[in-house]
């Protein structure tokens, strides 16, 4: 593989430091046209996982690389006072499955101008995702989906099924809006109309890379539209719930919604509902 000269200097340096063995490792896994974000994601497994194991993770690594591309175009500083100066040492993969767990070694510029001590932090790696709540402004009702979730199960929740907005990972080459429309077909059999952006955000920034794009989608929700859906190849088992808006607010107030993306979206819909119905 001929390494592109337009790669970031740090990536070129890392590949060169690995020598011929590193070059062979990357060649066994990647194509010459692979973007530098994907090369960097693969490179961190050099010396930790065999090439064959990394090839099996390529779909997840492509999602991670696409997420890094979107992160590079993040909004500006705003009110944040941080310097942006972070010195990152070796990143050690601790687990590599559908998700990954990495061990980071770093230090950063503190608010008082000094450098922090050397820090070791664990980072749970998950790609960008989208959530979308279908809303029928004429009938003033929404469609929620329900499915079993590993987070509540792992926490010990005796009923780990969650009421949620439609959600899913953003595939490489796909926009968040395209992902929302695809997931609506897969999880609820719905063709969405106009998409209204609620927010984009890190739901768990302390340790998780996941970044969410949340939407409300205007669409037709007649009686009988809620059914059983889900991608069979992913063993999804998803039930739809049609709720009048007032009933949705009652469920939220009673604590029946246990996940942040749906809570945030319902609160946004409370604020914007009159405009959407106008």
C-alpha positions as CSV (number, residue, x, y, z in Angstrom):
1,X,0.0,0.0,0.0
2,X,1.3,3.5,-0.9
3,X,0.6,5.8,2.0
4,X,-1.1,9.0,0.9
5,X,1.0,12.1,1.5
6,X,-2.1,14.1,2.7
7,X,-2.6,12.0,5.8
8,X,-2.2,14.0,9.1
9,X,1.5,14.1,10.2
10,X,0.8,12.2,13.4
11,X,-0.8,9.3,11.5
12,X,2.1,9.2,9.0
13,X,4.6,9.2,11.9
14,X,2.7,6.4,13.7
15,X,2.6,4.2,10.5
16,X,6.3,4.9,9.8
17,X,7.3,4.0,13.4
18,X,5.6,0.6,12.9
19,X,7.8,-0.2,10.0
20,X,7.2,-2.9,7.4
21,X,5.3,-5.1,9.9
22,X,2.8,-2.3,10.5
23,X,2.5,-1.7,6.8
24,X,1.7,-5.3,6.1
25,X,-0.8,-5.3,8.9
26,X,-2.7,-2.4,7.4
27,X,-2.5,-3.8,3.9
28,X,-4.1,-7.1,5.1
29,X,-7.1,-5.1,6.5
30,X,-7.6,-2.0,4.4
31,X,-7.9,-0.7,0.9
32,X,-5.6,2.0,-0.4
33,X,-8.5,4.5,-0.6
34,X,-9.4,4.1,3.1
35,X,-9.8,7.5,4.8
36,X,-7.3,8.4,7.5
37,X,-9.9,8.2,10.2
38,X,-10.4,4.5,9.4
39,X,-6.7,3.9,9.2
40,X,-6.2,5.4,12.6
41,X,-9.0,3.3,14.1
42,X,-7.4,0.1,12.7
43,X,-3.9,1.2,13.7
44,X,-4.7,1.2,17.4
45,X,-5.2,-2.5,17.3
46,X,-1.7,-3.1,15.8
47,X,0.2,-5.2,18.3
48,X,-3.0,-6.1,20.2
49,X,-5.3,-8.0,17.8
50,X,-4.5,-10.1,14.7
51,X,-5.5,-8.7,11.3
52,X,-8.2,-11.3,10.9
53,X,-10.0,-10.2,14.1
54,X,-9.8,-6.6,13.1
55,X,-11.3,-7.3,9.7
56,X,-14.3,-8.8,11.4
57,X,-14.7,-5.4,13.2
58,X,-14.5,-3.3,10.0
59,X,-18.2,-2.5,9.9
60,X,-18.1,-1.1,13.4
61,X,-14.7,0.6,12.7
62,X,-16.2,2.3,9.6
63,X,-19.1,3.6,11.8
64,X,-16.4,4.9,14.3
65,X,-14.4,6.6,11.5
66,X,-17.5,8.3,10.1
67,X,-18.3,9.5,13.6
68,X,-14.8,11.0,13.8
69,X,-15.3,12.8,10.6
70,X,-18.5,14.4,11.9
71,X,-16.8,15.3,15.2
72,X,-14.1,17.2,13.3
73,X,-16.8,19.5,12.0
74,X,-18.3,20.1,15.5
75,X,-19.7,23.5,16.5
76,X,-17.3,26.3,17.6
77,X,-16.2,27.2,21.1
78,X,-19.3,29.1,22.3
79,X,-19.1,29.5,26.1
80,X,-16.4,26.9,26.6
81,X,-13.1,28.1,28.1
82,X,-11.0,25.0,27.7
83,X,-7.8,25.4,25.8
84,X,-8.2,22.4,23.6
85,X,-4.6,21.3,24.5
86,X,-4.6,17.5,25.2
87,X,-1.4,15.4,25.0
88,X,-2.5,11.8,24.2
89,X,-0.2,8.8,24.8
90,X,-0.8,5.3,23.5
91,X,-4.4,4.2,23.3
92,X,-4.7,0.6,24.4
93,X,-7.7,-1.5,23.2
94,X,-9.1,-3.4,26.2
95,X,-12.1,-5.0,24.5
96,X,-13.2,-5.2,20.8
97,X,-16.7,-6.5,20.0
98,X,-19.7,-4.7,18.5
99,X,-18.6,-1.9,20.8
100,X,-15.1,-1.3,22.1
101,X,-13.4,-0.3,25.3
102,X,-10.1,1.6,25.1
103,X,-7.6,2.7,27.7
104,X,-6.4,6.2,27.2
105,X,-3.2,7.8,28.7
106,X,-3.3,11.6,28.5
107,X,-2.8,14.9,30.2
108,X,-4.4,18.3,29.4
109,X,-4.0,22.0,30.0
110,X,-5.9,23.0,33.2
111,X,-8.0,26.1,33.6
112,X,-5.2,27.6,35.8
113,X,-2.7,27.3,32.9
114,X,-0.8,24.3,34.3
115,X,-0.7,20.8,32.8
116,X,-2.7,18.1,34.5
117,X,-0.9,15.0,35.9
118,X,-0.7,11.9,33.7
119,X,-4.2,10.5,33.6
120,X,-5.5,7.0,32.6
121,X,-9.1,6.9,31.5
122,X,-11.4,4.2,30.1
123,X,-13.4,5.1,27.0
124,X,-16.5,3.1,25.8
125,X,-16.4,3.5,22.0
126,X,-19.8,3.6,20.2
127,X,-20.6,5.3,16.9
128,X,-23.0,8.2,16.3
129,X,-26.7,7.4,16.3
130,X,-30.0,9.0,15.6
131,X,-33.4,9.1,17.4
132,X,-36.7,10.2,15.9
133,X,-40.1,10.6,17.4
134,X,-43.0,10.3,14.8
135,X,-45.7,12.9,15.4
136,X,-49.0,13.4,13.7
137,X,-50.0,17.0,14.1
138,X,-53.5,16.5,12.8
139,X,-54.4,13.7,15.2
140,X,-52.0,15.1,17.9
141,X,-50.4,11.8,18.7
142,X,-47.0,10.1,18.6
143,X,-45.7,6.6,18.1
144,X,-43.3,5.2,20.6
145,X,-41.4,1.9,20.3
146,X,-40.7,-0.6,23.1
147,X,-37.9,-3.2,23.2
148,X,-35.7,-4.9,25.8
149,X,-32.4,-3.0,26.5
150,X,-29.1,-4.3,27.9
151,X,-28.3,-1.2,29.9
152,X,-31.3,-1.6,32.2
153,X,-30.9,-5.4,32.3
154,X,-27.2,-5.0,33.3
155,X,-28.2,-2.5,36.0
156,X,-30.6,-5.0,37.6
157,X,-33.8,-3.4,36.4
158,X,-36.5,-6.1,36.8
159,X,-38.3,-4.9,33.7
160,X,-35.6,-3.9,31.2
161,X,-38.0,-3.1,28.3
162,X,-37.9,0.6,27.5
163,X,-40.3,3.1,25.8
164,X,-38.2,5.0,23.3
165,X,-38.1,7.0,20.2
166,X,-37.1,5.1,17.1
167,X,-33.3,4.9,17.1
168,X,-30.3,3.4,15.4
169,X,-26.6,3.8,14.4
170,X,-25.8,6.1,11.4
171,X,-24.2,4.0,8.7
172,X,-21.0,5.2,6.9
173,X,-21.9,7.5,4.0
174,X,-25.3,8.1,5.5
175,X,-26.6,11.5,6.9
176,X,-28.4,11.5,10.3
177,X,-31.6,12.4,8.4
178,X,-31.2,9.4,6.1
179,X,-30.6,7.2,9.1
180,X,-33.7,8.4,10.8
181,X,-35.8,7.6,7.7
182,X,-34.3,4.2,7.3
183,X,-34.8,3.3,11.0
184,X,-38.4,4.4,10.9
185,X,-39.1,1.9,8.2
186,X,-37.2,-0.9,10.0
187,X,-38.6,-0.3,13.5
188,X,-42.1,0.9,12.8
189,X,-42.9,0.5,9.1
190,X,-43.3,4.3,8.7
191,X,-42.4,6.7,5.9
192,X,-41.5,10.0,7.5
193,X,-42.4,13.4,6.3
194,X,-40.7,16.6,7.4
195,X,-37.9,16.2,10.0
196,X,-37.6,18.8,12.8
197,X,-34.2,18.8,14.6
198,X,-34.5,18.7,18.4
199,X,-30.8,18.6,19.3
200,X,-27.4,16.9,18.8
201,X,-25.5,15.9,21.9
202,X,-23.3,13.5,23.9
203,X,-25.7,11.6,26.2
204,X,-22.9,10.3,28.4
205,X,-19.8,12.5,27.8
206,X,-17.9,11.3,30.9
207,X,-16.8,8.0,29.3
208,X,-18.8,7.2,26.1
209,X,-18.0,8.5,22.6
210,X,-21.7,8.1,21.4
211,X,-23.1,11.3,19.9
212,X,-26.9,11.5,19.2
213,X,-28.9,13.5,16.6
214,X,-32.5,13.7,17.8
215,X,-35.5,14.6,15.7
216,X,-39.3,14.9,15.6
217,X,-40.8,13.7,12.3
218,X,-44.2,14.8,11.0
219,X,-46.1,11.9,9.6
220,X,-49.5,10.2,9.3
221,X,-50.3,8.0,12.2
222,X,-53.7,6.4,11.6
223,X,-55.4,3.8,13.9
224,X,-53.7,0.4,13.6
225,X,-50.3,1.8,12.5
226,X,-48.6,0.4,15.7
227,X,-47.5,-3.1,15.2
228,X,-44.6,-5.5,15.8
229,X,-41.4,-4.7,13.8
230,X,-37.6,-5.1,13.8
231,X,-34.8,-6.4,11.6
232,X,-34.8,-10.2,11.8
233,X,-31.1,-10.4,11.0
234,X,-30.4,-8.3,14.1
235,X,-32.9,-10.3,16.3
236,X,-34.9,-7.1,17.0
237,X,-38.3,-7.5,18.7
238,X,-40.0,-4.1,18.7
239,X,-43.6,-3.1,19.6
240,X,-45.2,0.2,18.6
241,X,-47.4,2.3,20.9
242,X,-49.7,5.0,19.6
243,X,-50.3,7.7,22.3
244,X,-52.2,10.9,22.3
245,X,-49.9,13.8,23.1
246,X,-51.7,14.5,26.5
247,X,-51.3,10.8,27.4
248,X,-47.6,11.0,26.4
249,X,-47.1,13.9,28.9
250,X,-48.9,12.0,31.6
251,X,-46.6,9.0,31.1
252,X,-43.6,11.2,31.3
253,X,-44.8,12.9,34.4
254,X,-45.4,9.6,36.1
255,X,-41.9,8.4,35.4
256,X,-42.8,6.0,32.6
257,X,-40.1,7.3,30.3
258,X,-36.6,6.2,31.5
259,X,-34.2,7.3,28.8
260,X,-32.8,10.8,28.1
261,X,-33.3,11.1,24.3
262,X,-37.1,10.5,24.6
263,X,-37.4,12.8,27.6
264,X,-35.6,15.6,25.8
265,X,-37.7,15.1,22.7
266,X,-41.0,15.2,24.5
267,X,-40.0,18.4,26.3
268,X,-39.0,19.9,22.9
269,X,-42.4,18.8,21.5
270,X,-44.2,20.4,24.4
271,X,-42.6,23.7,23.4
272,X,-43.0,23.4,19.7
273,X,-46.4,21.6,19.5
274,X,-48.5,24.7,18.8
275,X,-46.2,25.7,15.9
276,X,-46.3,22.3,14.4
277,X,-50.1,22.1,14.6
278,X,-50.6,25.6,13.1
